[in-house]
Amino acid sequence: MSSARDPMGESLAGRPNLGQQRSSLFIVGAPRTGTTSLSKALAAHPQVCFAKPKETHFFLRENVGMSDAQIRRRFEEAYFRTLQPQHRVLAEGSVSYLYDPRAIVRILRFDPQAQFVVGVRSPLELLPSYHARLLYTMDEDLTDFALAWALQERRAQGEALPPRCRDPRLLRYGEVGRLGKHYRRLLEVAGRDRCFPILFDDLRVDPMRVYRSLLSFAGLADDGRTELPRKNEARTYRRQWLQPLVMNPPAPIARLAGLFADGGHTRLRALVRPLRRRLKKANTRVAERPALSPELRRELSDYFREDVAELGRLLHRDLSGWLEPRA
């Protein structure tokens, strides 16, 4: 069995594990790989307390000066308000963790036995879906994915950024799609035995087999579920003026409502969040996503070829079909 280590080589296995009566499960990404459906199913499992919101991004922060006990208390009090004695697993689903090994180290200090779920998918499918999601959240403003792909270098230098983009790193499409690199790094930090990879291809073909395998990995009983929640991938908004308020609100409004804070006024959140959900649902409609042009498909295939090969070696799967031209 492999031992978890931080990037500097320090063993994490001997650290004290607070609250080990409950294990922890982190669905760390990648985006657009079906992890939201799995998260919703786990959230309904009687032995699981799932974070609200699903993506806390808690371990991206340093939490300087806080003891292990204080970090655990803050994490549980902020995101697991429905925690009950029957809950055996604390779970959350921040896809940002896959792209920051420091977050994985912090998680392993929080719980050296933490488990990680990683969804993977062909980058030629993942990135157009991810681009559409950024359009929906208003972090992206270029509707043509080919143009967004071509602008990566300029945007990395702080140029041509969308006015409502919350973090320019979201627009690094090439880095988002390099799942071989990020999965290898996760294995190096956390250890293979702590990681459960899920291929979107498998989830598409037999979702319940994947879900039951995930329950077994997490040490959870079969809850009798017969289907996973369905989630439409392609969405857009009806009214542009309303979308910033419900999906990507200005910082003063977000702070007032406590939408993205650990704390905040509980009664205010209880009033604002349901209203926000209703408005968001009313302003959402299904979108058609254009297919990749043959030229862009070839460019992406060449860009990701080595990374896909590395991911295939790590998973012991032949993923070469991900990059084949469409008939």
Residue pairs with C-beta under 8 A, 6 or more apart in sequence:
1 191
1 193
2 191
2 192
2 193
3 11
3 12
3 13
3 191
4 11
4 12
4 13
4 108
4 112
4 189
4 190
4 191
4 194
5 11
5 12
5 188
5 189
5 191
6 12
6 105
6 108
6 189
7 101
7 102
7 105
7 188
7 189
12 105
12 108
12 109
12 112
13 112
14 112
15 108
15 109
15 112
16 68
17 111
17 112
17 113
18 68
18 69
18 72
18 110
18 111
19 72
19 111
20 111
20 113
22 87
22 88
22 89
22 90
23 88
23 89
23 90
23 111
23 113
23 114
23 115
23 218
23 219
24 89
24 90
24 91
24 107
24 110
24 111
24 113
24 114
24 115
25 42
25 48
25 89
25 90
25 91
25 92
25 114
25 115
25 116
25 117
25 218
26 91
26 92
26 93
26 94
26 97
26 107
26 114
26 115
26 116
26 117
27 35
27 38
27 39
27 91
27 92
27 93
27 94
27 95
27 116
27 117
27 119
28 93
28 94
28 95
28 97
28 98
28 104
28 116
28 117
28 118
28 186
29 35
29 95
29 96
29 97
29 98
29 99
29 118
29 119
29 182
30 95
30 98
30 118
30 119
30 120
30 121
30 126
30 176
30 179
30 182
31 95
31 126
31 130
31 133
31 176
32 121
32 125
32 126
32 129
32 130
32 133
32 233
33 119
33 120
33 121
33 126
33 198
33 200
33 203
34 119
34 121
34 198
34 200
34 203
34 204
34 207
34 231
35 93
35 95
35 117
35 119
35 198
36 54
36 93
36 231
37 203
37 207
37 228
37 229
37 230
37 231
38 117
38 119
38 198
38 203
38 210
38 211
38 214
38 228
39 50
39 54
39 91
39 93
40 228
40 229
40 231
41 211
41 225
41 228
41 229
42 48
42 50
42 91
42 214
43 50
43 54
43 91
44 223
44 225
45 215
45 220
45 223
46 86
46 223
47 86
47 87
47 88
47 89
47 220
47 221
47 223
48 87
48 88
48 89
48 91
48 220
49 80
49 82
49 83
49 84
49 87
49 89
49 90
49 91
50 91
50 92
50 93
51 79
51 80
51 90
51 91
51 92
51 93
52 79
52 80
52 81
52 82
53 79
54 92
54 93
54 94
55 92
55 93
55 94
55 95
55 96
56 75
56 78
56 79
56 92
56 94
57 94
57 96
58 75
58 78
58 79
58 92
58 94
58 262
59 94
59 97
59 103
59 104
59 106
59 107
59 110
60 94
60 96
60 97
60 100
60 102
60 103
63 71
63 74
63 106
66 74
68 109
68 110
71 110
72 110
74 262
75 110
76 83
76 90
78 262
78 263
79 92
79 262
80 90
83 90
88 219
88 220
89 218
89 219
89 220
94 103
96 103
97 103
97 104
97 107
98 118
98 182
98 183
98 186
99 169
99 175
99 176
99 182
101 185
101 186
101 189
104 116
104 186
104 189
104 190
105 189
107 114
108 114
108 189
108 190
113 194
114 190
114 194
115 194
115 195
115 196
115 217
115 218
116 186
116 190
116 194
116 195
116 196
117 195
117 196
117 198
117 214
117 217
118 183
118 186
118 195
118 196
118 197
118 198
119 197
119 198
119 199
119 200
119 203
120 179
120 183
120 197
120 198
120 199
120 200
120 311
120 315
121 179
121 199
121 200
121 201
122 200
122 308
122 319
122 322
122 323
123 177
123 178
123 179
123 300
123 304
123 307
123 308
123 322
124 292
124 297
124 300
124 301
124 304
124 322
124 323
125 200
125 322
126 176
126 177
126 179
126 200
127 145
127 149
127 173
127 176
127 177
127 300
128 145
128 289
128 290
128 292
129 233
129 234
129 289
130 173
130 176
131 140
131 145
131 148
131 173
132 233
132 234
132 235
132 236
132 287
132 289
133 235
134 140
134 170
134 171
135 141
135 143
135 236
136 235
136 236
136 237
136 243
136 247
136 284
136 287
137 247
137 248
138 162
138 164
138 243
138 244
138 247
138 248
139 162
139 164
139 165
139 166
139 167
139 170
139 171
139 248
140 148
140 162
140 165
140 170
140 171
141 162
141 163
141 164
142 148
142 151
142 162
145 290
145 292
145 296
146 293
146 296
148 171
148 173
149 173
149 174
149 296
149 299
149 300
151 160
151 171
152 171
152 172
152 173
152 174
154 160
155 161
155 168
155 171
155 172
156 168
156 172
158 168
161 168
161 171
162 171
164 244
164 248
165 171
166 248
169 175
170 176
174 303
177 300
177 304
177 307
178 304
178 307
179 307
179 311
180 306
180 307
180 308
180 309
180 310
180 311
180 312
180 314
181 307
181 310
183 195
183 197
183 311
183 314
183 315
184 310
184 314
186 195
187 195
187 314
196 213
196 214
196 217
197 315
198 210
198 214
199 315
199 317
202 209
202 210
203 210
207 227
207 228
208 225
208 226
208 227
208 228
211 225
211 228
212 222
215 221
215 222
215 223
232 286
233 289
234 286
234 287
234 288
234 289
235 284
235 285
235 286
235 287
236 284
236 285
236 286
236 287
237 243
237 247
237 283
237 284
237 285
238 282
238 283
238 284
238 285
239 283
242 279
242 283
243 283
244 250
245 253
245 279
246 276
246 279
246 280
246 283
247 280
249 257
249 259
254 260
255 261
256 268
257 264
257 268
257 269
257 272
257 273
257 276
258 264
258 265
258 268
258 269
258 272
259 269
259 272
259 273
259 276
291 326
292 300
294 325
297 325
297 326
298 325
301 323
301 325
304 323
305 323
308 319
308 320
308 322
308 323
309 319
309 320
311 319
312 318
312 319
312 320
